[in-house]
Amino acid sequence: MTKGSALVVGVGPGLGLALAEAFAADGHPVALFGRDAARLEKYASELTAEGRTARAYAVDAADPESLTAALTRAADEGGAPEVLVYNAALIKQDAPTELDAGEFADSLAVNVTGAVVAARTVLPLLREGRGSLLFTGGGLALDPSPDYTSLSVGKAALRSYVQSLHKQQQGSGVHVTTVTVGGYIGGDDPRFAPATLAAAYLDLHRQPQDQWEAELLYV
């Protein structure tokens, strides 16, 4: 039986691309979302050349209307989704006493609001009403940094939202989980190599329902 599509929001050269590659290799048609149209088209073309099914959608996760439209279009063109991975984040240095209100709002629009919009859009589109909604969290949700204040607040808010959604969806056949990544992705530790980390997301999607939890602490 063919598999439902996997929608990966926040595809860049690190974890985002590795996630798209992992789900494509598992037989899912993949939709790649990000702001850099040329880069997305290159990634999609490379996956297609390998015999995968991949489409690119240039979109800003901070724009609710555009994100909703892009996700809906991807479901129409690539088939009903089985997986949503929300991996988008705005990462920048800022201190608690130096936050600009506008920049802080922009950060939350990507780190939190985009995830809410994506979840609400994809939930009713899921194939047979079942599937996985996976979100990239971070250790800053548990141990906030004064050097990355907006990101720390965003990851904490995302964690809270996902745990709330997990509780709401219990018994529905929808697996809702945040992957709280407690390390530097792509650094010297091989456990945090993008491909290794992406495999953990794929394992979560395959996980038996009696093992579902609201959070994977990846440390």
C-alpha positions as CSV (number, residue, x, y, z in Angstrom):
1,M,0.0,0.0,0.0
2,T,1.3,3.4,-0.9
3,K,2.2,5.7,2.0
4,G,0.8,9.1,2.7
5,S,2.9,12.2,2.1
6,A,5.3,13.8,4.6
7,L,5.2,17.6,4.9
8,V,8.5,19.0,6.2
9,V,8.3,22.7,7.2
10,G,11.6,24.4,7.7
11,V,13.9,22.7,5.2
12,G,17.5,23.9,5.1
13,P,20.9,22.2,4.6
14,G,20.9,20.5,8.0
15,L,18.2,18.7,9.9
16,G,15.4,19.8,7.5
17,L,17.0,18.2,4.5
18,A,17.9,15.1,6.4
19,L,14.2,14.8,7.5
20,A,13.0,15.1,3.9
21,E,15.6,12.5,2.8
22,A,14.6,10.1,5.6
23,F,10.9,10.1,4.9
24,A,11.4,10.0,1.2
25,A,13.7,7.0,1.5
26,D,10.9,5.3,3.6
27,G,8.6,5.6,0.7
28,H,6.7,8.8,1.5
29,P,6.1,11.5,-1.1
30,V,7.7,14.5,0.5
31,A,6.8,18.2,0.4
32,L,9.6,20.6,1.3
33,F,8.7,24.0,2.7
34,G,11.1,26.9,3.3
35,R,11.9,30.5,2.3
36,D,14.7,29.8,-0.2
37,A,12.9,28.7,-3.4
38,A,16.1,27.9,-5.4
39,R,17.5,25.8,-2.6
40,L,14.2,23.9,-2.2
41,E,14.0,23.2,-5.9
42,K,17.5,21.9,-5.9
43,Y,16.8,19.5,-3.0
44,A,13.5,18.3,-4.6
45,S,15.3,17.7,-7.9
46,E,18.0,15.7,-6.2
47,L,15.4,13.5,-4.4
48,T,13.5,13.1,-7.7
49,A,16.7,12.0,-9.4
50,E,17.0,9.3,-6.8
51,G,13.6,8.0,-7.7
52,R,11.7,9.7,-4.9
53,T,8.6,11.8,-5.1
54,A,9.4,15.4,-3.9
55,R,7.9,18.8,-4.4
56,A,9.1,22.2,-3.2
57,Y,7.0,25.0,-1.8
58,A,8.5,28.4,-1.0
59,V,6.8,29.9,1.9
60,D,7.5,32.0,5.1
61,A,6.3,30.1,8.1
62,A,5.6,33.4,9.8
63,D,2.8,34.2,7.3
64,P,-0.3,32.2,8.4
65,E,-2.3,32.6,5.2
66,S,0.6,31.7,3.0
67,L,1.6,28.7,5.1
68,T,-2.0,27.4,5.2
69,A,-2.3,27.8,1.4
70,A,1.0,26.0,0.8
71,L,0.2,23.1,3.1
72,T,-3.2,22.7,1.5
73,R,-1.8,22.8,-2.0
74,A,0.9,20.2,-1.1
75,A,-1.9,17.8,0.2
76,D,-3.8,18.3,-3.0
77,E,-0.8,17.7,-5.2
78,G,1.1,15.0,-3.3
79,G,-1.8,13.2,-1.7
80,A,-3.2,13.2,1.9
81,P,-0.5,13.6,4.4
82,E,0.6,11.0,6.9
83,V,3.3,13.1,8.6
84,L,3.8,16.7,9.4
85,V,7.3,17.7,10.7
86,Y,7.5,21.3,11.9
87,N,11.2,22.2,12.0
88,A,11.1,25.9,11.3
89,A,12.8,28.2,13.8
90,L,14.2,31.7,13.9
91,I,17.6,31.5,15.6
92,K,19.3,34.7,16.7
93,Q,21.1,36.1,19.7
94,D,19.2,38.4,22.0
95,A,19.3,39.2,25.7
96,P,16.3,39.5,28.1
97,T,16.9,43.2,28.6
98,E,17.6,44.0,25.0
99,L,14.5,42.5,23.3
100,D,12.9,44.6,20.6
101,A,9.1,44.1,20.7
102,G,8.8,43.8,16.9
103,E,11.7,41.4,16.6
104,F,10.4,39.3,19.5
105,A,7.0,39.1,17.8
106,D,8.6,38.0,14.5
107,S,10.5,35.3,16.4
108,L,7.4,33.9,18.0
109,A,5.6,34.0,14.7
110,V,8.1,31.4,13.3
111,N,8.9,29.5,16.5
112,V,5.4,29.0,17.8
113,T,2.6,30.5,15.8
114,G,3.7,28.8,12.6
115,A,3.6,25.4,14.4
116,V,0.0,26.1,15.5
117,V,-1.0,27.1,12.0
118,A,0.6,24.0,10.5
119,A,-1.0,21.7,13.0
120,R,-4.5,23.1,12.6
121,T,-4.2,23.0,8.8
122,V,-2.8,19.5,8.6
123,L,-5.0,17.7,11.2
124,P,-8.2,17.6,9.1
125,L,-6.2,16.6,6.0
126,L,-4.5,13.6,7.5
127,R,-4.9,10.3,5.6
128,E,-7.9,8.4,7.1
129,G,-7.6,10.8,10.1
130,R,-4.5,9.2,11.3
131,G,-0.8,10.1,11.3
132,S,2.0,11.9,13.1
133,L,2.6,15.6,13.9
134,L,6.2,15.9,15.0
135,F,7.8,19.2,16.1
136,T,11.5,20.1,16.6
137,G,11.9,21.4,20.1
138,G,15.1,22.3,21.9
139,G,16.9,22.0,25.2
140,L,16.5,25.7,25.7
141,A,12.8,24.9,26.6
142,L,14.2,23.2,29.7
143,D,17.3,25.4,30.4
144,P,16.8,28.8,28.8
145,S,19.8,30.9,27.7
146,P,20.2,34.6,28.4
147,D,22.0,34.8,25.1
148,Y,19.1,33.3,23.1
149,T,16.1,34.6,24.9
150,S,13.5,34.7,22.1
151,L,14.4,31.2,21.0
152,S,14.3,29.9,24.6
153,V,10.8,31.4,25.1
154,G,9.7,30.1,21.7
155,K,10.9,26.5,22.4
156,A,9.2,26.6,25.9
157,A,6.0,27.8,24.3
158,L,6.2,25.2,21.6
159,R,6.7,22.4,24.1
160,S,3.7,23.5,26.1
161,Y,1.5,23.7,22.9
162,V,2.6,20.3,21.7
163,Q,1.9,18.7,25.1
164,S,-1.5,20.3,25.1
165,L,-2.2,19.0,21.6
166,H,-0.9,15.6,22.5
167,K,-3.4,15.4,25.4
168,Q,-6.3,16.6,23.2
169,Q,-5.5,14.0,20.5
170,Q,-5.1,11.0,22.7
171,G,-7.1,8.1,21.4
172,S,-7.6,9.8,18.0
173,G,-5.0,7.9,16.1
174,V,-2.9,11.1,15.8
175,H,0.6,10.9,17.2
176,V,1.7,14.3,18.5
177,T,5.3,14.7,19.8
178,T,8.0,17.2,20.3
179,V,11.6,16.2,19.8
180,T,13.5,18.1,22.5
181,V,17.0,18.2,21.0
182,G,19.5,18.7,23.8
183,G,22.6,19.3,21.8
184,Y,24.2,21.1,18.9
185,I,22.9,19.7,15.6
186,G,25.7,19.0,13.1
187,G,28.4,19.4,15.7
188,D,31.1,17.0,16.8
189,D,28.8,14.6,18.6
190,P,27.7,11.9,16.1
191,R,24.4,11.5,18.0
192,F,23.4,14.9,16.7
193,A,24.3,14.4,13.1
194,P,21.3,15.4,11.0
195,A,20.8,12.0,9.5
196,T,21.0,10.3,12.9
197,L,18.5,12.7,14.4
198,A,16.2,12.4,11.4
199,A,16.1,8.6,11.9
200,A,14.7,9.2,15.4
201,Y,11.8,11.2,13.9
202,L,11.1,8.3,11.5
203,D,11.2,5.9,14.4
204,L,8.6,8.0,16.2
205,H,6.3,7.9,13.2
206,R,6.6,4.1,13.2
207,Q,6.2,3.8,16.9
208,P,3.3,1.6,18.2
209,Q,0.4,3.6,19.6
210,D,0.8,2.2,23.1
211,Q,4.3,3.8,23.2
212,W,3.3,7.3,22.2
213,E,4.5,10.1,24.5
214,A,4.2,13.9,24.3
215,E,8.0,14.3,24.2
216,L,11.2,12.6,23.1
217,L,14.1,14.0,25.1
218,Y,16.9,13.5,22.7
219,V,20.0,14.1,24.8
